[in-house]
Amino acid sequence: MADAKLSAAFLPAHASPHPMANPGYGKRSAPDQLPRTAHDFAHLPPREAAIAAYIDRLPDGADISVKTLAKTLPYGQCALRTALNNLQQAGHLRRGREHIAHSGSQHWITRTWFSRTARDDTWWATFARGDVPEEAPPERARPTRSRAHILLAALGRTAPILSLSEADCAALAPLVTEWFARGATDEAVLHALTTGLPTPVHHPAALVRSRLTAKLPPPPEDARPPLRVLECGKCGTPGRPEALPGGICGACRGERAPTRDNAPLPASAVRAHAAGIRAAISQRSAPKY
């Protein structure tokens, strides 16, 4: 229970809720994490363990920037920045950017992914390519409930009148999974299910099924996984996944920088070469007397 006690010690009895980041930013939970235990961060130094336990209990979208954490936790920005870097090296956190396409516009979103289950650099590199690595420490069983089932089971916390039974969650989970397959976030599903609820709600499961069916978003035009840029697990240099095999950049692997033997010719050289060709053709076609 040391991790829980340390994180709970940060918050006074009447602490205000942790600030949320702007929509689309903030904490993002990595997929397929193992169930929370009292010893998830026992392998970390006390400071890092306490900070990790605190972040782990924050909801997705919470502002976990250094400035915001410094206002809540008893550490300065410099200490927090060092601790977050240590959490990244330990495999619990990874920063990066994700390419988002919606409403006809395309832009990059800054992401910070967090996992209470420590991941190695290979796992993060596979995740950055859009895949979900199927691995779990052999000493602990994988969770049996899907992401969709977990969202439905927790729906009553957001809207108590939509509390569902275990059987309801199992029956409705495939509909939520289809939303996820079409690019919907947890926040988008919750918004569709909980906004503008009638009073009273006589049949929560029937209402949830109706909304999941009627408001199902269209399939994405491009089914390719999102483009992501992650930081090197050692030096923090950003790069595309294919440039970070194993989550480590070439410099940290001891590779040399590519030579410039095959570098393209400058524009002036190309123009001079083209002019020489035109002159040679002109001489060949000129009449001979």
C-alpha positions in Angstrom: 0.0 0.0 0.0 3.0 2.3 0.0 2.2 3.8 -3.5 -1.4 4.6 -2.6 -0.4 6.1 0.7 2.3 8.3 -0.9 -0.1 9.6 -3.7 -2.9 10.1 -1.2 -0.6 12.1 1.1 -0.3 14.8 -1.7 -4.0 15.7 -1.5 -5.6 17.4 1.5 -9.0 16.2 2.8 -10.9 18.8 0.7 -8.6 19.0 -2.3 -10.1 20.4 -5.5 -10.2 18.0 -8.6 -7.1 17.8 -10.6 -7.2 20.2 -13.6 -8.1 18.8 -17.0 -6.1 19.7 -20.1 -7.7 21.2 -23.2 -9.8 18.7 -25.2 -7.5 16.3 -27.1 -4.5 16.8 -24.8 -3.5 15.6 -21.4 -2.9 12.0 -20.1 -3.7 9.1 -22.4 -3.8 5.6 -20.9 -1.9 2.9 -22.8 -4.0 -0.1 -23.8 -4.1 -3.5 -22.1 -2.8 -2.5 -18.7 -2.9 -5.1 -15.9 -5.2 -4.5 -12.9 -4.1 -2.0 -10.3 -2.3 -3.4 -7.2 -0.6 -1.9 -4.2 2.8 -2.7 -5.5 2.7 -1.5 -9.1 5.6 1.0 -8.6 7.5 -0.7 -5.8 10.5 -1.0 -8.1 10.8 2.8 -8.4 12.5 5.3 -6.1 10.1 6.8 -3.5 9.6 10.1 -5.4 9.0 8.5 -8.8 6.7 5.9 -7.2 4.6 8.5 -5.5 4.3 10.6 -8.7 3.5 7.5 -10.8 0.8 6.4 -8.3 -0.7 9.9 -8.4 -0.8 10.1 -12.2 -2.1 6.5 -12.5 -5.3 7.5 -10.6 -6.0 10.6 -12.8 -8.6 10.2 -15.5 -7.7 10.4 -19.2 -7.4 14.0 -20.3 -6.0 15.2 -17.0 -3.3 17.9 -17.3 0.0 16.2 -16.3 2.3 19.0 -17.5 5.2 19.9 -15.2 3.6 23.3 -14.4 0.3 21.8 -13.4 1.7 18.9 -11.4 4.0 21.4 -9.5 0.8 23.2 -8.2 -0.5 19.9 -6.7 2.5 17.9 -5.7 5.2 18.9 -3.2 7.9 19.1 -5.8 9.3 21.9 -7.9 9.2 21.9 -11.7 12.8 20.8 -12.1 12.3 17.8 -9.8 9.1 16.8 -11.6 10.7 17.1 -15.0 13.5 14.8 -13.8 11.0 12.3 -12.3 8.9 12.2 -15.5 12.0 11.5 -17.5 12.9 8.7 -15.1 9.3 7.3 -15.5 9.9 7.3 -19.2 13.1 5.4 -18.9 11.4 2.9 -16.6 8.7 2.2 -19.3 5.7 3.8 -17.5 5.5 7.0 -19.7 6.2 8.0 -23.2 5.7 11.4 -24.9 5.1 12.0 -28.5 2.8 13.5 -31.2 -0.1 11.9 -33.1 -1.5 12.9 -36.5 -5.2 13.5 -36.2 -7.6 13.8 -39.2 -11.2 15.0 -38.6 -13.7 17.5 -40.0 -11.7 17.9 -43.2 -8.6 19.2 -41.4 -5.4 17.5 -40.4 -3.1 18.4 -37.5 -0.7 17.0 -34.9 -1.7 16.6 -31.3 0.8 16.4 -28.4 0.3 13.1 -26.5 1.6 11.8 -23.2 0.8 8.1 -22.8 1.0 6.5 -19.3 1.0 2.8 -18.3 1.0 1.5 -14.8 2.4 -1.7 -16.4 6.0 -1.1 -17.3 6.7 -1.5 -21.0 10.0 -1.9 -22.8 11.1 0.1 -25.7 10.1 -2.5 -28.2 6.5 -2.4 -26.9 6.4 1.3 -27.2 7.8 1.2 -30.8 5.2 -1.4 -31.8 2.4 0.8 -30.2 3.7 3.8 -32.1 3.2 2.0 -35.4 -0.5 1.6 -34.6 -0.4 -2.0 -33.3 -1.2 -3.2 -29.8 1.5 -5.6 -28.7 0.0 -8.7 -27.2 2.2 -9.3 -24.2 1.9 -9.4 -20.5 4.3 -10.3 -17.7 3.9 -14.1 -17.2 3.6 -13.8 -13.4 0.3 -11.9 -13.7 -2.9 -12.8 -15.6 -4.2 -10.5 -18.3 -7.4 -8.6 -17.7 -10.5 -10.4 -19.0 -12.7 -7.4 -19.6 -12.4 -5.4 -22.8 -12.0 -1.6 -23.0 -15.7 -1.4 -24.2 -16.9 -3.5 -21.2 -14.9 -1.4 -18.7 -16.4 1.9 -20.2 -19.9 0.5 -19.9 -19.4 -0.8 -16.4 -18.2 2.7 -15.2 -21.0 4.5 -17.0 -23.0 4.8 -13.8 -20.3 6.9 -12.3 -20.9 9.6 -14.9 -24.7 9.2 -15.2 -26.1 7.1 -12.2 -29.4 6.6 -14.1 -27.5 4.6 -16.7 -26.0 2.1 -14.3 -25.8 -1.3 -16.1 -25.7 -4.9 -15.0 -22.8 -7.2 -15.9 -25.1 -8.9 -18.4 -26.0 -5.6 -20.0 -22.3 -4.6 -20.3 -21.5 -7.9 -22.0 -24.4 -7.6 -24.4 -23.6 -3.9 -25.3 -19.8 -4.1 -25.5 -19.7 -5.1 -29.2 -21.5 -1.9 -30.1 -19.0 0.2 -28.2 -16.2 -1.8 -29.8 -17.5 -0.7 -33.2 -17.4 2.9 -32.1 -13.7 2.4 -31.2 -13.0 0.7 -34.5 -14.3 3.9 -36.2 -12.0 6.2 -34.3 -14.2 7.3 -31.4 -12.6 8.1 -28.1 -13.9 7.2 -24.7 -14.9 10.8 -24.2 -16.9 10.8 -27.5 -18.8 7.6 -26.5 -19.6 9.0 -23.0 -20.8 12.3 -24.5 -23.1 10.5 -26.9 -24.5 8.3 -24.1 -25.0 10.9 -21.4 -25.9 14.2 -23.1 -29.5 15.3 -23.0 -30.9 12.3 -21.0 -34.7 12.1 -20.6 -36.2 12.0 -17.1 -36.9 9.4 -15.9 -35.0 6.6 -17.7 -37.0 3.5 -17.4 -34.7 1.1 -19.3 -31.1 2.1 -19.2 -29.8 -0.7 -21.3 -32.4 -0.1 -24.0 -31.5 3.6 -24.1 -27.8 2.9 -24.3 -28.4 0.4 -27.1 -30.5 2.9 -29.0 -28.0 5.7 -28.8 -25.1 3.5 -29.7 -26.9 2.4 -32.8 -28.5 5.7 -33.9 -25.4 7.9 -33.2 -22.8 5.5 -34.6 -20.2 7.6 -36.4 -19.4 6.8 -40.1 -16.4 4.6 -40.9 -13.2 6.5 -41.3 -12.2 7.2 -44.9 -8.7 6.2 -44.2 -8.3 3.0 -42.1 -4.6 3.4 -41.7 -3.3 3.7 -38.1 -2.6 7.2 -36.9 0.8 8.6 -37.6 2.8 9.0 -34.3 6.2 10.4 -33.4 7.7 9.2 -30.2 10.7 10.3 -28.3 13.8 8.0 -28.0 13.6 6.0 -24.8 17.2 7.1 -23.9 17.9 10.6 -25.1 14.4 11.9 -25.8 15.0 12.8 -29.5 11.7 12.6 -31.4 11.5 10.4 -34.5 9.2 8.3 -36.6 8.7 4.7 -35.4 10.7 3.2 -38.4 13.6 5.4 -37.4 13.5 4.1 -33.8 13.7 0.3 -34.0 13.3 -1.0 -30.5 12.3 2.6 -29.4 16.0 3.8 -29.6 17.4 6.2 -32.1 20.5 5.5 -34.2 22.8 7.7 -32.2 22.0 5.9 -28.9 22.5 2.6 -30.7 26.0 3.8 -31.8 25.2 4.0 -35.5 27.0 6.5 -37.7 25.2 9.3 -39.4 24.5 8.6 -43.1 27.2 9.8 -45.6 26.4 12.4 -48.3 28.0 10.5 -51.2 24.6 10.2 -52.8 23.3 13.6 -52.0 21.3 15.3 -54.7 23.1 17.9 -57.0 22.4 21.5 -56.3 20.0 23.3 -58.6 22.8 25.4 -60.3 24.6 22.2 -61.3 21.4 20.7 -62.8 20.7 23.9 -64.8 24.3 24.0 -66.1 24.0 20.3 -67.2 20.7 21.0 -69.0 22.2 24.0 -70.8 25.1 21.9 -72.0 22.7 19.2 -73.4 20.7 21.9 -75.3 23.8 23.4 -76.8 25.0 20.0 -78.1 21.6 19.3 -79.7 21.6 22.7 -81.3 25.0 22.1 -82.9 24.0 18.8 -84.3 20.9 20.2 -85.9 22.5 23.3 -87.4 22.8 23.2 -91.3 26.2 22.5 -92.7 27.5 24.5 -95.7 
